[in-house]
Amino acid sequence: MVLASHSQTLAVLHNSMAGLLTHVHRNRRELVQAFPSMKTYLIDDHRRIFEAVVARDPDRADATLRKHFQIGDEYRRRAIVGETDSITASPAANLQTRKRANSRKTP
């Protein structure tokens, strides 16, 4: 996507973050070992992001990418507390449950 953008600025930013991106990719591989459902989720979600970009729909691409990052955060949270796929529902369901619980809390 960086190359397809033909943006020199984006290329410079990507190149400066290449080491970090590689580190994150390796960590994600470890998560996939703990959460087999993550592999299917990643494939499906990357397809949705790609389709939004191809359709030149920045709002859909942005919304899909934001949800993608939230669910990735949910997988990481689950790994930290020692959960696995067999213990709880999907990350999307967990994320929605946590949002509802947070919205009920009073300040």
N, C-alpha and C positions, 0 to 999 in steps of 0.2 A: 504494500500500500504506500509505503514511503516513496519507493521509486516511481510508482504510478502517479503520485501527486505532482511530480516534476517541480517540487518545491525545494530549493537549495536550503532554506531555513529549516524545514522539517528534516532534511537529510543530515544536516549538521547536528540538530538536536538528537536525532536517532543515534547517530554515531557516537555522540558524547555519552549516551546512556546505554550503549551496547553491553557493557560489562554488567550493569545492574539488571538489564533485561535477561541476560543469560542466567544470572543468579536466580531471578524470580522464576524463570522457566524450569530450572532444576528443582526448586522447591515445590513447584506445582506437580512435577512428576512424583515426588514423594507423597503428596496429598492424594494423587490418583491411586496409589497403592493402598491407602487407608480407606478411600471412598471410591469404589468402582463406578458408582453412579456419576461421578464427576466427569469421567471420560465422555459419556454420552451427552451430558449437559454441555461440556465444552464444544463438542462437535456441533450440536444443534444450535447453540448460541452463536458460535462463530459464523455459522451459515446465515442466521438471522441478521447479524451485523453486516456481513458481506452483501446480502440481498438488499438491505437498506442503502448501502453505499452505491451499489449498481443502479438502484432505482433513483438515485440522487435525492433521497429523502433525509435531509439532515436531522429533522426532528425525530423521526423514527430511529435513525442510527444513534443519535444521542441518548434517547430513552433506553434503547436496547443495551447500549454500552454501559450506561449507569446501572441498570439492573444486573448486567453481567458482573460488574465490579462488586456490587452488594452481595450477590450470591457467592462470589469468590471469597469475600470477607467472611461470610457465614461458614464456608468450608474450613477456613483457617481457624475461626473461633471454635468450631466443633473439634478440630484436631488438638487445639490447646487444652481443651477440657477432657480430652480422651474419648470422645465419641467416635463411633464408626457407623457405616450405613445400616448395619443390622440393628442398631439400638434405637434410632429415631427416624422420623419422617425425612423427606427430602429437604435440602437446604432452602428451597423456595418456600416450602411450608413452614419451616422453622423461622425464616425471616419474617413471614407474615404474622406468625404467632407472637414473635418478639415485638413487632411494631404495634400490634393490638395491645399487648400488655403495657408497653411504654406509653401509649396514648391514654390509657386509663389512669395512669399515675397522676396524682395531683402535685403541683409545684410546692 
